Amino acid sequence: MKALILAAGYATRLYPLTKKFPKPLLEVEGRPIIDYIIDKLRPIPLIDEIIVVTNSKFISYFKKWAKRLKLKKRLTLVDDLTKTLEGSLGAIGDMNFAINKRRIKDDLLVVGGDNLFDSELKSFLSFAAQKKNSPLIGAYDIKSRLQAKKYGVIKLDRFNRIIDFQEKPDKPKSTLAATCIYYFPKAKIKLIKEYLASGENKRDATGFYINWLTKRSVVYGFVFEGSWYDIGDYKFYNLAKQKFS
């Protein structure tokens, strides 16, 4: 299994902090956000390589970070060759770029580089193993339909299959917010390329891909316990710093 960390965004909502510095390397309690993600990946024996996809503007920062990182697993940095927000590939484009660049043919665990969460990934992957060839999406119950309007929202049936997905809905059908934590079995990785080839131009928000995917495959949802922070703006960055302090 390969693990892919998405770290190629330009994080304009966190300017000026991220105007010349990558968001996944912003510190929380003296450590880069991405370090907490690496900690979740370290103990998973199935993962034999961790791939970080970033961009030409910020890759030098990640090279310095990687030199200081003590990791037994193989770590690979991938430059998506973009330098500006206007030229960015988007999250789905970066997933496809990294898959092609590394010629990935294994099962794939994808984690957004700005996700901070205190749950372990063992239960998530155990659930994925039970479902064999079905994609799995991580979710958190944020327990507020008002707050759910800001996220991609999933609705599950009693078997935990995703039966509805809405991107930032005016009237959420549940309080389950989809996270940028995904498991794609190797048999379904090709669907990412199919999505991009279909003419869909919504490449940045991964939720649009998940919505497309649910119409072509059975997709399951896994509800994490504990805390989760999507570091999209100053409010959530400050909340995360308070939580981890």
FENJO-V272920 format. One record per residue. N is the residue number from 0. RES is the residue in one letter. PSI is psi in radians with two decimals (none if undefined). OMEGA is omega as a letter, one per 20 degrees, with the letter a starting at -180 (none if undefined). NEAR is the number of other C-alpha atoms within 8 Angstrom. Layout:
# FENJO-V272920
n/res/psi/omega/near
N/RES/PSI/OMEGA/NEAR
N/RES/PSI/OMEGA/NEAR
This chain:
# FENJO-V272920
n/res/psi/omega/near
0/M/2.45/r/10
1/K/2.57/r/13
2/A/2.31/a/13
3/L/2.13/r/13
4/I/2.14/a/12
5/L/1.99/a/15
6/A/0.62/a/14
7/A/0.16/a/10
8/G/2.92/a/13
9/Y/-0.08/r/10
10/A/0.94/a/11
11/T/-0.44/a/7
12/R/-0.18/r/7
13/L/0.25/r/11
14/Y/2.52/j/8
15/P/-0.05/a/6
16/L/-0.70/a/7
17/T/0.23/r/12
18/K/-0.59/r/11
19/K/0.36/a/7
20/F/2.40/a/10
21/P/2.40/a/14
22/K/-0.75/a/13
23/P/-0.26/r/10
24/L/0.00/r/10
25/L/2.55/a/10
26/E/2.49/r/8
27/V/2.07/a/11
28/E/0.80/r/7
29/G/0.11/a/5
30/R/2.53/r/9
31/P/2.56/r/11
32/I/-0.74/a/16
33/I/-0.45/r/10
34/D/-0.66/r/8
35/Y/-0.60/r/10
36/I/-0.76/r/12
37/I/-0.70/r/8
38/D/-0.59/r/8
39/K/-0.44/a/10
40/L/-0.46/a/10
41/R/-0.88/a/9
42/P/0.08/a/6
43/I/1.84/a/8
44/P/-0.47/a/6
45/L/-0.45/a/5
46/I/2.06/a/11
47/D/-0.12/r/9
48/E/2.38/r/11
49/I/2.14/a/13
50/I/2.26/r/12
51/V/2.04/r/12
52/V/2.16/r/15
53/T/-2.76/a/14
54/N/3.03/a/15
55/S/-0.50/a/11
56/K/-0.64/a/8
57/F/-0.02/a/11
58/I/-0.51/r/11
59/S/-0.60/r/8
60/Y/-0.70/a/9
61/F/-0.54/r/10
62/K/-0.71/r/9
63/K/-0.72/r/8
64/W/-0.78/a/8
65/A/-0.59/r/8
66/K/-0.51/a/6
67/R/-0.24/a/6
68/L/2.25/r/6
69/K/1.89/a/4
70/L/2.27/r/7
71/K/-0.48/r/4
72/K/2.77/r/9
73/R/2.31/r/8
74/L/2.24/a/10
75/T/2.26/r/8
76/L/2.34/r/11
77/V/2.18/r/11
78/D/2.08/a/10
79/D/0.06/r/13
80/L/0.29/r/6
81/T/2.73/a/11
82/K/-0.19/a/9
83/T/2.80/r/8
84/L/-0.70/a/7
85/E/-0.52/a/4
86/G/0.06/a/7
87/S/2.68/a/9
88/L/-0.31/a/11
89/G/2.87/a/10
90/A/-0.76/a/13
91/I/-0.72/r/14
92/G/-0.67/r/11
93/D/-0.64/r/13
94/M/-0.82/a/11
95/N/-0.70/r/10
96/F/-0.81/a/9
97/A/-0.68/r/12
98/I/-0.76/r/9
99/N/-0.74/a/8
100/K/-0.75/a/8
101/R/-0.01/a/6
102/R/0.90/a/7
103/I/2.19/r/8
104/K/0.26/r/6
105/D/3.02/r/8
106/D/2.61/a/11
107/L/2.20/r/13
108/L/2.16/a/12
109/V/2.30/r/13
110/V/2.28/r/13
111/G/2.38/a/10
112/G/-0.04/r/12
113/D/0.32/r/12
114/N/2.21/r/13
115/L/2.14/a/12
116/F/2.64/a/8
117/D/-0.02/r/7
118/S/2.68/r/8
119/E/2.80/a/7
120/L/-0.07/a/8
121/K/-0.83/a/7
122/S/-0.65/r/7
123/F/-0.84/a/11
124/L/-0.52/r/9
125/S/-0.72/r/8
126/F/-0.74/r/9
127/A/-0.69/a/12
128/A/-0.58/r/7
129/Q/-0.52/a/6
130/K/-0.02/r/7
131/K/-1.76/a/7
132/N/0.49/r/8
133/S/2.39/r/13
134/P/2.67/a/14
135/L/2.33/a/12
136/I/2.27/r/14
137/G/2.53/r/14
138/A/2.77/r/13
139/Y/2.45/r/12
140/D/1.84/a/9
141/I/-0.03/r/9
142/K/0.42/r/6
143/S/2.04/r/7
144/R/-0.48/r/10
145/L/-0.81/r/5
146/Q/-0.52/a/8
147/A/-0.38/r/17
148/K/-0.33/a/13
149/K/-0.06/a/7
150/Y/3.03/r/11
151/G/2.27/a/14
152/V/2.27/r/18
153/I/2.67/r/16
154/K/2.33/a/11
155/L/2.62/r/12
156/D/-3.02/a/8
157/R/-0.20/r/5
158/F/0.13/a/5
159/N/0.35/r/9
160/R/2.48/r/11
161/I/2.09/a/14
162/I/-0.13/r/9
163/D/2.47/r/7
164/F/2.34/r/11
165/Q/2.33/r/10
166/E/1.96/r/9
167/K/1.08/a/11
168/P/2.63/r/12
169/D/-0.57/r/5
170/K/1.48/a/6
171/P/2.45/r/12
172/K/-0.11/r/7
173/S/-3.11/r/9
174/T/0.34/a/13
175/L/1.88/r/14
176/A/2.21/r/13
177/A/2.33/r/13
178/T/2.98/r/9
179/C/1.05/r/11
180/I/1.93/a/11
181/Y/2.58/r/11
182/Y/2.19/r/13
183/F/2.00/r/13
184/P/2.65/a/13
185/K/-0.51/a/10
186/A/-0.30/a/7
187/K/-0.05/a/11
188/I/-0.59/a/11
189/K/-0.36/a/7
190/L/-0.41/r/8
191/I/-0.78/r/12
192/K/-0.69/r/9
193/E/-0.67/r/8
194/Y/-0.82/a/11
195/L/-0.61/a/12
196/A/-0.26/a/7
197/S/-0.14/r/6
198/G/0.00/r/6
199/E/2.22/a/8
200/N/0.11/r/5
201/K/1.45/a/7
202/R/-0.20/a/14
203/D/-0.96/a/9
204/A/2.01/a/10
205/T/-0.38/r/10
206/G/-0.60/r/9
207/F/-0.62/r/10
208/Y/-0.72/r/13
209/I/-0.73/r/9
210/N/-0.77/r/10
211/W/-0.72/a/9
212/L/-0.66/a/10
213/T/-0.30/r/11
214/K/-0.07/a/7
215/R/-0.11/a/6
216/S/2.69/r/8
217/V/2.19/a/10
218/V/2.31/a/12
219/Y/2.79/r/12
220/G/2.51/r/13
221/F/2.14/a/11
222/V/1.99/r/9
223/F/2.65/r/10
224/E/3.09/r/6
225/G/-2.66/a/7
226/S/2.65/r/7
227/W/2.36/r/9
228/Y/2.16/r/10
229/D/1.81/a/9
230/I/1.34/a/11
231/G/-0.40/a/10
232/D/-3.13/a/8
233/Y/-0.64/a/9
234/K/-0.88/a/6
235/F/-0.48/r/11
236/Y/-0.77/r/11
237/N/-0.66/r/8
238/L/-0.72/r/8
239/A/-0.71/r/12
240/K/-0.64/r/10
241/Q/-0.73/a/7
242/K/-0.74/a/6
243/F/0.03/a/7
244/S/none/none/6
